[in-house]
Amino acid sequence: MDTDLKGFDELSKMLVEYEISEEESVQALEEVAREFVEDVQKLPRPRSLIRKAGYSHLIDTVTYKRNRNEIEVGWGKYYGPMVENGTLRMKGTAHIKPIFDRNKQKYYKMIDKKLFR
């Protein structure tokens, strides 16, 4: 199992243990996702040579969406995961994972405050 997913599995078990409603937990995760997206969008953007209308920087496309009872955070452009993780011919430049790792205690505290107090 991917180490990133272990944290979410542990959170799921904890939510069941505390008998928190699914709606409450999804709302808390949505608040954290909103905060996370704001943190990613605060990253500095290198100067782009692209000047055409409608262009948006890849970092500006990071967003979240709620699908019934789950929250998805990701890139708004199809090539975002390729930039983040790399490809066979290109080394990745991580944006999302370092921001999460740097701020995960803040996110955990937000969930704790919302659900367990």
Disulfide bonds with the S-S distance in Angstrom:
none
